[in-house]
Amino acid sequence: MTKSLAKPRRKPKSTGPGPAPELSRSAEALATRIVQLDRLIHDRTRLGIVSALAANNSLSFSELKKLLQATDGNLSVHARKLEEAGYVSCTKTFEGRVPKTKYRMTAPGRRAFERYLNDMESLIEATRKK
């Protein structure tokens, strides 16, 4: 008599999330606030960039890199995303033969950051009321 080495079949796990749980009005409002956060700014590195630029007139690439402890590639990718969204402007110049890159927050970027901060304050306030 030979034994089967195959494992017994199990009932497959559900792949879908199932029915959504009923939310209270306050939980629903909280979930709405979370969804409304500006996903572009909410990333850790991009939030660091816009926060630093909101507190300074302009910062160089080197200053941002040091301040955020970011790599060249990581900082440039995130700064470019903010630039493409119109939140940050980038100016490239040369001092002698050395390239200098400066970043500034744009007016739409300041408005978006202000909205983001207001949304976060609202979210924090709603969470603390629980």
Secondary structure as the mmCIF struct_conf table of DSSP 4:
data_model
#
loop_
_struct_conf.conf_type_id
_struct_conf.id
_struct_conf.beg_label_comp_id
_struct_conf.beg_label_asym_id
_struct_conf.beg_label_seq_id
_struct_conf.end_label_comp_id
_struct_conf.end_label_asym_id
_struct_conf.end_label_seq_id
BEND BEND1 ALA A 6 ALA A 6
HELX_LH_PP_P HELX_LH_PP_P1 LYS A 7 ARG A 9
HELX_LH_PP_P HELX_LH_PP_P2 LYS A 11 SER A 14
BEND BEND2 GLY A 16 GLY A 16
BEND BEND3 PRO A 19 PRO A 19
HELX_LH_PP_P HELX_LH_PP_P3 ALA A 20 GLU A 22
HELX_RH_AL_P HELX_RH_AL_P1 ARG A 25 GLN A 36
BEND BEND4 LEU A 37 LEU A 37
HELX_RH_AL_P HELX_RH_AL_P2 ARG A 39 HIS A 42
BEND BEND5 ASP A 43 ASP A 43
HELX_RH_AL_P HELX_RH_AL_P3 ARG A 44 ALA A 55
BEND BEND6 ASN A 56 ASN A 57
STRN STRN1 LEU A 59 SER A 60
HELX_RH_AL_P HELX_RH_AL_P4 PHE A 61 LEU A 68
TURN_TY1_P TURN_TY1_P1 GLN A 69 GLN A 69
HELX_RH_AL_P HELX_RH_AL_P5 ASP A 72 GLU A 84
TURN_TY1_P TURN_TY1_P2 ALA A 85 GLY A 86
BEND BEND7 TYR A 87 TYR A 87
STRN STRN2 VAL A 88 GLU A 95
TURN_TY1_P TURN_TY1_P3 GLY A 96 ARG A 97
STRN STRN3 VAL A 98 MET A 105
HELX_RH_AL_P HELX_RH_AL_P6 ALA A 107 ARG A 128
TURN_TY1_P TURN_TY1_P4 LYS A 129 LYS A 129
#
